[in-house]
Amino acid sequence: MRNIRGWLAAAAAAGVLTQLLVGALPERQGVVAASVPLVLLSTYAVAGHLRQARGARGRMRAGWIVAAAASALWAAANLMYLLDAAGAVARPEPNPAEVTSLTAVALTPVALLLCTPGRGSPAVRVRRAIDGIVVFAAFFLVAWQLVLRDVLTVVEPRVYPLVLGFPGFELACGAAAVVLLSRSLSRGPNALSFLAVSMLVFTVVNLGYIANLVYGEPAYAGGVGAGYTFASALIALASRSVVPPPDTIESEHGSSRWGLLPYVPVAAAFGTAAVLLARGEVPGPTEVWLLLGTAGLVVLRQLLSARTNQGLLWDLTEQRAMLAHLAYHDALTGLANRTLLARRAADDIAATPPGAATAVILLDLDGFKQVNDGLGHAAGDELLVAAAQRLTAATGDAGTVARLGGDEFVVLLPRVTGGRAAEEVARRILTHLAAPVTVAGASLRIRASAGVALGHGPGADLDALLRDADLALYEAKADGRGRVARHRRRSQAVALEPGDGRRSQAVAPEADGRRSQAVALEADGRRSQAVAPEADGRRSQAVALEAAGRRSQAVALEADGRRSQAVAPEADGRRSQAVALEADGRRSQAVALEADDGRRSQAVGADLDDLQAQGAGDGPGVLLGSEVHHRVAGRR
């Protein structure tokens, strides 16, 4: 950047010095003094543009070759002017120097357009074209008010096309330069931006040159010599500057401040009209129509911009919604991902009442690797999508279906009544999955295994449930796949060893603050004592079960001031005792089976998951005898 500023400062100083020499010397010597730096700078630019062309490809390569040709023609034209001013050659008509310089001027915007690939949608290109027309109209209005209107008053009508055509072409080049600058300057100073600025300077200077010729002034008077020198120095600087890659050139103005550059000439045109009106000059029909046309194009440009901005806002809204969906859903199946599963699980668990449970069903597709390897990954993805759709249909609104990754899925069921209910849902899901599905032209059946885990009340933890469900899934696969297994928290039983004066204990684990204890079982005429579960500070006791003559006796059990009786039915020579513990309307059963061999076994059965799901609350829980988890054996 420091080198660029130094170059620009040197170019400006050279232009000022040239203008001073032109003003101090006679006209012919002034032309020589102005032409020498132009020839040197243009020759330097030719070498630089050829070097840029060697490092470019395609359209940009062609652009730099055209730029080198334009610089070469400009150097040749100024050399002709120099020789003519020095009297070394005669001036033919038409002057070849003027033809050559006009050709160089015509090639410069072509080179700039080739070096700036047109990108963007058709709507973007339409807006650029409108920008160019608006800038051209503004330039022409300013040129008309300051130069062209007066020029037409002193020339013959037969030369009107030439007087208006050449400046019009210059103004069109300047308009293209402004539009391109609004794009290239956003990337910082570069070869394209310097080339565009030089073309814009040439546009302004050429108008001054035409005015000088019409009014009989020296060709390089009025700052024209300084302008040509500065513009040629910019071209030389462009030939040695960095060339931006084609894919980094802006296709939209975006938020760059240079995007407002096309409106600067428009403001200048209206400002010039306002100054003339303030001086008392009445604008003619040409000025009025130019002003109206420029204003209309600006309004049209703003309408197109508003429509584009509305579309961009809509696209941004859709993209945000898509990103939000992808943040919480699986990209392949559309199911909830682990993040969304954790959020919903936290909400469902927190809202679970004490008497209900939250179930997690972990599913794994059996034989998915064989499908992936045999039919390809595309077929595997198709199978996963089909499985996800069937999981969602089978679950319905009862829970959340999520994909953890690979062929592993999770179903979250809030507020289930017990483990059996969750197992029923798992079996229904496996049935839905088992229906035939066509994948990659092959009819397949989706087989899966499921592991079920339950968490009770609002204190359950999703990670713990997933670990338990994974253990159950492992058990289901070990049992032959295509099965449902439920994780059960089993009580720990310590072997009872009978003996004279020795005591054995079986202590069950604690669930929901309740502890089950079986203490001090004795045989051979000694006292056996069983302590029933304790809940909420209330204790049920079974006291003094004594064996005499193969007879068992159940003695009154009292809990919370209530008395229940045990009735001992007898069948097939075996006596069975049922001791019913009733507390707060709930019943607990203990069944003691006595055999003829004089040995008695006592079984207290309950499924802890069902106990916690159905018996939470005040008082002792209900002990369902469907499955026996605690066994206590003692000698009669």
Steps between C-alpha positions, in 0.01 A plus 500: 500500500786738580657434157166566332459831678851597403430412136178702501675797657775479236239475222315805632828695527592402143160618379536835675853546360379415151218749523740769617732431205209508257391836634854645498613381156371586158225272368718269291766466768221448753365209291847347496534542877160337556554215252836375630375370839193352331715297261727376779216408737301322228803296389559398862133394524526283186774289660302467823176393327684235297642361823148489648373321190762226538376425851129502412265256330195520278300821491728688736803412288323650198416809705862568592609449138242760390623733775858461372378581147314810624811623683714436193260699280492782755880512504506504119241779482694721739823426314330625184385813683856555621653460152234723350560770760875475444447547125663169414202376297223664308142483638279311255121511501343326677762518770619141571588599859137586570374177341753298700414673827125444439570131438699480823215667688251252350709198597545600863141426617504178298810389688342593832180307423699192398706514818185525711299182439125558512347292779173484680141426413311667213342737753847607616609569143186703434574715804856557378374603158256744660782637715708558188214678321429718803866603529524567125188721512641690797837545328337616180281748688805652672701503174209657316455777751872578534650425156291345224219756487748781438705290256200442276447874471839557333526200266323427177198266512676251272753422774238453774522119482877513545484760777234301688614146400855515627408654840206263526733203457737645758213551743383142448851380582499716811161357606633145458806597705282626786290182507810281494664709768201445727587130484879486481583764761330293769798264471747782558741662252576261214575496129134519400419793728799703372406423140140613563609823670733577210211453256282733708774765502537466122124563463518829688825611334377424149201729553744776589708415196195534274409834659855626444488406133157661448588825672846525344694446820826300518418129500661435839377817671258511790653201683469264202875431493504415871195278458652298216824454694318387814273258306800347318680458834195315634510261204871437567418436866220261400746301289715433809226448759342186642238334282204373706391143425178483296308327777574780749359783288173610653184408314293715735559834662415345833580711801808668344497879513616501138161362401368857526751630245256493202279749683777763525465608132122512547541735794746707296252529211216621721739729684616658174140555392423663836799738462388605152147562626643708784682712242174565322562271203189320383568135410412407148306195381819294479592564861144437619471167321844395617406580859166319473661198334773481763249528785279233345792260462602558861147417614500185285838401643369542854192289425721221370723531805198483731378189324845343521531590868160348568609180331825499696307549823274209412800282415667598826187408694487162328870440563463583867207261528699231321803552724278488809349175374841349426621599847236278663423236236684226318595610149419163338178387669360826634462346846600676819873488572669452835474872587124518444455166676679634808282814504174308468612242753579773752153652451319164512688375805444824688125476427475134604275454806626283787271212401620475139821419318700601193597218266787486251496244219837456330479325160771363277440362149612139465711425193532862388871462424425221255253725316754783492778276373288300257275766346707813558483802727218659299286193568600514866387862520171408333450225756568741787247748362238226468571382855467857631164544328367178649631585845321834484175337380514231769574746780259772391447780749585276794868593506810633325694299242868589461800369311822480698716405204556211262213252531423584865167663586336610825135534594422717804166420665386739776252412777477124448328290765766232524753281331241279332344797325840604364570144386167493314596815314840350414337182365256705294791694352685180406184373332469817293865480403473137389272575203677452163665804343655539154855633507715528186261265320518235772220411742631503856359462848629736764584301809599674817572438866378723781616576850261666745585699813277688745561804714249581775370837599659837427846392616589272207813563293513457121862387487434234763191386310699472178767294676237269646324470165831419333558216747152370429563528124817297539299235684237497223764448233666227705166319522475470123419848364159625399402504866402745772684501831439721801760610748399409855663622820509174698526478877801340654445177692759371742498126556331397818690254703295326774658391822455492873529848635614641165317777318468555123390819333364581158491870431327633191610824333335826580252643251340843528597528865349163601709212628404135518659294766483137590674440829586209724339186365539210744393139481441198732267659751669837501331829415496639153439867445426680175491870466290622211580809288508833667357803325446856615592416862243220532608143569318177440618215711456128481599357836543161652467246221566175687531151359352209703379174351537628139268788576538866421320771678437851384461738787321826473686757296423856583586805291390854580241373745343266248486123550513244225471126524686225322309202373687180431340280234625146446529308172658162399668443831668829485398791708515845369474809708403840379564791721318807391638832603262782447598862541315804368299285261798323349567126533827316527514126466751254633453142405663224701506155348558206735599158364465151648874464544484733794659788317324825445575756237376850515470720192433862490460604137481834342619677191672811631421698186127425526513557876649846458273592210177386669569520874664838544332720755409480865523170683654171393507416130308216336709183461391324181582126505549461126876464518705380795813703564573421864525148623558410863545134589498375855484177688175424673 
